[in-house]
Amino acid sequence: MKFLYAIIICTFSFLFLNAQDIEVLLKEAARLEMVPDEKASFYKYKEVLKLNPSNILALTKCSELCSRIGQREFANPKLRGDYYKWAVKYADAALNIAPDNSEANCVMAIALGRSSMTKSGRDKIDNAREIKKYLDIALKNDPHNFKAWHVLGRWQYEISNLNAVERGIVKVFYGGMPQVTLQQSINSFERARSLRPEFILNYLEMAKAYKENNQNSKAIAYLQQMLSLPIQTEDDAAIKEKGKILIKKWQ
């Protein structure tokens, strides 16, 4: 009986210490992301998964960070593609555990969106249809998911700007897609802005939509507002530089 009691005590002690270790790692991963040092943050989240492979937060953050890190691998297309594959893999693992989780669906949409940049024709359309499916689930389960609203805005922008060949593919293979307008894209970006006013990337993409919608002054105003925001991610400095270039081009 004493032996059994000792085993129970040891088991609970191990679980408690393991939970403490995970909490410490999650806090450190979040801190590193804010530094920002996204690769270091990614590795910390991977350490969490070694202790608990089903940790949804770590899985979704690994996916999101792989998508962001991958897009910066301009000089190494193979490595960029690997990061995008890992992004899909982590998102898929999260969805297998929690298929209705808003963030899991959102990061899958992001991962598919990144990989779409290297695709064309029917492959691009297939990805677009999958992206919309995951975004619908993400927003159904959390209407306040600002990243999902942003990605929806980008999806609507891209669909509204499909070229003639791509529209032909949609019509032949899928019977068409729901009508999507630039105004819908703008509305989604505005929704993301209302939920997270400091989200820098959203301003850049929203400005492009306003410009495309012949609202030049509003596009420039949002870019100027973006320049005043504090940097939060490793991409933000480059995003601001793109904004400066667009302001000069559009003025």
N, C-alpha and C positions, 0 to 999 in steps of 0.2 A: 504493500500500500504506500509506504514511504517512497519507494522507487517510482511508482506511478505519479505520485504528487510532485516529485522532483522533476520528472519529465514535463509535466504540465507547466510548472513554474518556468523551466528553461524555454519552453515553446513560447509562452506569453512574453517572456523577456526578450527573446529573439525578434518576435513580431513588433514589439514596442520600439526596440532599437532600430529595426529596419524602417519603420514608419518615421522615426526621427531623422534617420539618414536621408530618406527621400525628401522630407520637408526642407532640410538644409540644402540639398542639391537643387531643389526647385527654386528656392529663394536666390541661390547663387546664379542659376541659369537666367533668371529674370533680371538680376542685377547686370550681368554681362551683356544681355541684349540691350539694356538701356545705356551702356557705356558710350557708344555701342561697339561690341565685339561679337558679331553674330556666329562666327565659327566656334569660338570658345563657348558661347551659349549652347550651340548645337551639341557639342561634345558633352556638356553637363547634362543636358536632357537625355543623351544616350546613356549616361551613367545611371540615370533614374530607371531607364528601361531594362538595364541589367538586373536591377533589384526588383522591378515590377514591370514586366513586359506589357501589362494591360493598362498602364497608367494613361488615361485619355489625354490629360494635359500635355504630358511629355510627347506622346505620339503626334498630336496635332501641332505642337510647336516645332517638332523635328521636321514635319512636312512643310510647314510655312517657311521655316528657315532655309530648308533645302531649295525651295522655290526662289527665295530672295538671293541666296548665295550663288545659285546656279546662273542667274541672269547676269551676274557680274563676271562670269568666266568667258569673256570675249575672246581671249587668246587661245582658249582650249575648248573647242566645240565638243569634243568627246566627254570631257569632264563636266561641261555644262549639261550635256544630255544625261550623264550619270546622275547628277544632282536632281534633275527633273524626274528621272525614274525612281529615285529614292523618295522624292516628295510624294509621288503616287503610291509607293509602297507603304509609307507611314500612314498616309490618309486611309488607304484601304484597310490597314490593320485596325485603325480606330473605328472605321465603319463596321467592321466585322464584330466589334465588341458593342458598339452603340450606334446602330444604323440611323437613328433619329437625332443624334447629337448635332446641334447646329454648327458648331465649330468644325467637327469632323467633315461634314458636308461642304462647308465653306472652303477648307483647305484643299479638299479634292478638286473643287471647282477652280481654285487658284492654280493647282498643279497642272490640271488639264489645259488651263489657259496659257500657262508658260510654254508647255510643249506644243501648243497650237502655233506658236510663233515660227516654228520650223516646218510647218505643214502647209499644204495647199490643196485645192480641189476638194475631193470627197472626204479625205482624211480630216481636213479642217472643218468641214460641215459636221462630220460625225462627232468630233470633239465639241463643237458648238452645241449640239443637241444634248450631249452628256452634261456639259457645264450648266445648262439651264435646268436640267433635272435636279442636280445637286443644289443649285441656288434656291430653287423652289422649296426644297426640304429644309434648307438652312433657315430661310426667312419664315417659313411656316412655324418652326419650332422656336425661333427667337427673332421677332420683328425688329429688335434693337441691335442686331448684329451689323455693325457699321461696315465691316469688311465685305460682308455679303452684298450689301447695298452698293458699295463701290464696284465690286466685280460685276454685279448686274448692270450697272451703268456702262461699264466698258463692254459688256456683252451686247447690250442694246446698241451702243455706238457702232460696234463692228458689224452687227447684223444689218443695221440701217445703211451701211456703206459697202455691202457685198457688191462685187463687180458682176457683170453680165454673165460670165461663165459660171461663177459660183451660184448665182440665182437660178441658172439653168439646171445645175446639179440638184439644187434643193427641190425644184419643181419636178424633175424627172424621177428622182429616187425617193423623195419623201412627200410629194404632193404639195410642197410649199411649207412655209413657216408662218406663224402668226405675224400680222403686220406690226412692225416695230418702227418707232419714230425717234428722231433726235430729241424731241421734247421729252419722251419717256426716259431717255438716257440722262438728260439734264435733271429730271425729277429725281432719279435714283441717286445721282451724285449729290444733289441738294439734301436728300435724306441722309446720306452718309455724313455730309458736313454738319447737319444739325445734331447728329449723334456723337461725332468726334471732330470738333472744329479745328483741332491741331493736326489732323491727318494731312500731311504735306502732299503726298502723291495724288490725293483726291482732287486738290486744287488744279494740278497740272492737267489731269484728264478732263476735269469739268470745264476748264478754260478751252480746251480743244473742241469740246462739244458745243459750247457757246459760240465759238468762232465759226464752226461749221454751220451753225444755225443763224448766221449773219448778225450776231450780237457781239460785235467787236469790242465795244467799250466795256461791256461786262466781263468779257474774257480777259482783257488786260487788267481790269480792276482786281479780279480774283488772283491773277498771277502776282500782282503787286502786294496783295494781302499775304500770299504764300511766302514771299521773301522775308516778311517780318516774323515768321514763325520760327521757334527754336528747332534745331536739328534733333531728331530722335532715333533715326535709323541710319545705317551705313549708306543708304541710297539717297538720303535727303539732300546732301551737299550737291550731288550731281543733278538731282531733280531741280534744285534751285537754279543751277547754271543753265539748264534747258529752259527754265522759265524766263531768265534774263534774255536769252537769245530770241525767244518768241516775242517778248515785249518789244524789242528793237525791230523785229520783223513786222509786227502788226501795227506799230504806231505810225 
